[in-house]
């Protein structure tokens, strides 16, 4: 069985479970991707930043527990970028499916995971192993630019 690939890069941080925390997380992911060789205006940076915006907004809106923050982890391997957003709410779990059920046409919300499912190559939900809550994750296949240019 092949061993999981160790991340070439990793960024992890805890954020307040507020709209401001979600905006900061989204901006820091975009900056980190730029630093890792995926410039701001590239489809990879824009796509993963949008996925991050949806997952962090959901953590704030649906995963918020008063006094608890959400945690974000971004990793890059040779061919995959992975974003993980962990909150402490246990009873609200999104249900990954090939295509999430679309909301009613006049609904004001409910389209975020449709975007994630459409943009990510894979996504899912896993329970937190050591505390209450869940991690919603998404992966985007994108070659690590450093591998292409001989950088570590």
C-alpha positions as CSV (number, residue, x, y, z in Angstrom):
1,X,0.0,0.0,0.0
2,X,1.5,3.4,-1.0
3,X,2.4,5.8,1.8
4,X,0.6,9.1,1.9
5,X,2.7,11.9,0.4
6,X,4.2,14.3,2.9
7,X,3.1,17.9,2.3
8,X,5.6,20.1,0.5
9,X,4.0,23.0,2.3
10,X,1.6,23.4,5.2
11,X,-0.3,26.3,6.7
12,X,-2.6,26.0,9.7
13,X,-4.2,28.6,11.8
14,X,-7.2,29.1,14.2
15,X,-9.7,31.8,13.4
16,X,-12.6,33.4,15.3
17,X,-15.9,32.0,14.3
18,X,-17.1,35.3,12.8
19,X,-17.5,36.7,9.3
20,X,-14.3,38.6,9.9
21,X,-12.4,35.4,10.8
22,X,-13.7,33.8,7.6
23,X,-12.6,36.7,5.5
24,X,-9.1,36.7,7.1
25,X,-8.8,32.9,6.5
26,X,-9.7,33.3,2.8
27,X,-7.2,36.1,2.3
28,X,-4.4,34.3,4.1
29,X,-5.0,31.2,1.9
30,X,-4.8,33.3,-1.2
31,X,-1.5,34.9,0.1
32,X,-0.1,31.5,1.0
33,X,-0.9,30.0,-2.4
34,X,0.8,33.0,-4.0
35,X,3.9,32.5,-1.9
36,X,3.9,28.8,-2.9
37,X,4.0,29.6,-6.6
38,X,0.3,29.9,-7.5
39,X,-0.1,33.6,-8.2
40,X,-3.2,35.5,-7.2
41,X,-4.7,35.7,-10.7
42,X,-4.2,32.0,-11.6
43,X,-7.2,29.6,-11.8
44,X,-5.7,27.5,-9.1
45,X,-5.4,30.4,-6.6
46,X,-8.8,31.8,-7.5
47,X,-10.5,28.4,-7.3
48,X,-9.1,27.3,-4.0
49,X,-9.7,30.8,-2.5
50,X,-13.4,30.5,-3.5
51,X,-13.6,27.0,-2.0
52,X,-12.0,28.3,1.2
53,X,-14.5,31.2,1.3
54,X,-17.4,28.7,1.1
55,X,-16.1,26.3,3.7
56,X,-15.2,29.1,6.2
57,X,-18.5,30.8,5.7
58,X,-20.2,27.5,6.4
59,X,-18.1,27.0,9.5
60,X,-19.2,30.4,10.8
61,X,-22.8,30.1,9.8
62,X,-23.6,26.5,10.5
63,X,-20.7,25.2,12.6
64,X,-20.5,28.1,15.1
65,X,-20.5,27.3,18.8
66,X,-20.3,30.4,21.0
67,X,-16.7,30.8,22.4
68,X,-15.2,28.3,19.9
69,X,-13.0,29.1,16.9
70,X,-12.7,27.2,13.7
71,X,-9.4,25.8,12.5
72,X,-8.1,25.9,8.9
73,X,-5.3,23.8,7.4
74,X,-3.9,24.1,3.9
75,X,-1.5,21.6,2.5
76,X,0.3,21.3,-0.8
77,X,1.9,18.1,-2.1
78,X,3.5,17.5,-5.5
79,X,0.1,17.4,-7.2
80,X,-2.7,18.3,-4.8
81,X,-3.8,21.2,-2.7
82,X,-6.0,20.4,0.2
83,X,-8.1,22.7,2.4
84,X,-9.6,21.6,5.7
85,X,-11.9,23.6,7.9
86,X,-12.7,22.2,11.3
87,X,-15.5,23.4,13.6
88,X,-16.9,22.1,16.9
89,X,-20.5,21.6,15.9
90,X,-21.4,17.9,15.8
91,X,-25.1,17.9,14.8
92,X,-24.8,19.7,11.5
93,X,-22.9,17.6,9.0
94,X,-23.0,18.3,5.2
95,X,-23.7,15.2,3.2
96,X,-21.2,14.7,0.4
97,X,-22.7,13.3,-2.7
98,X,-21.7,13.4,-6.3
99,X,-24.0,16.5,-6.6
100,X,-25.6,18.1,-3.6
101,X,-29.3,18.9,-3.8
102,X,-29.8,22.4,-5.2
103,X,-31.9,24.8,-3.1
104,X,-35.1,26.3,-4.3
105,X,-34.6,29.0,-6.9
106,X,-35.7,31.7,-4.6
107,X,-33.6,30.5,-1.6
108,X,-31.2,33.0,-0.2
109,X,-28.6,30.4,0.7
110,X,-27.7,26.8,0.2
111,X,-25.4,27.0,-2.9
112,X,-22.0,27.0,-1.2
113,X,-21.5,23.2,-1.3
114,X,-22.8,23.1,-4.8
115,X,-19.9,25.4,-5.7
116,X,-17.4,23.3,-3.7
117,X,-18.6,20.1,-5.4
118,X,-18.4,21.7,-8.8
119,X,-14.9,23.2,-8.3
120,X,-13.1,20.6,-6.2
121,X,-11.8,17.4,-7.5
122,X,-12.9,15.7,-4.3
123,X,-14.4,16.8,-1.0
124,X,-15.9,15.3,2.1
125,X,-16.5,15.4,5.8
126,X,-14.7,13.6,8.6
127,X,-15.5,13.7,12.4
128,X,-12.9,15.2,14.6
129,X,-11.0,12.3,16.3
130,X,-10.2,14.0,19.6
131,X,-13.0,16.4,20.2
132,X,-16.6,17.2,19.2
133,X,-17.0,18.6,15.7
134,X,-16.1,17.9,12.1
135,X,-13.7,18.7,9.4
136,X,-15.0,19.6,5.9
137,X,-12.2,19.2,3.3
138,X,-11.7,19.8,-0.4
139,X,-8.9,18.8,-2.7
140,X,-7.8,20.4,-6.0
141,X,-5.4,18.7,-8.3
142,X,-2.7,21.2,-9.2
143,X,1.0,20.5,-9.7
144,X,3.3,22.1,-7.2
145,X,5.3,24.8,-9.2
146,X,8.4,24.1,-7.2
147,X,8.6,20.6,-8.5
148,X,8.5,21.9,-12.1
149,X,11.2,24.4,-11.5
150,X,13.5,22.3,-9.3
151,X,12.7,24.1,-6.0
152,X,12.0,22.2,-2.9
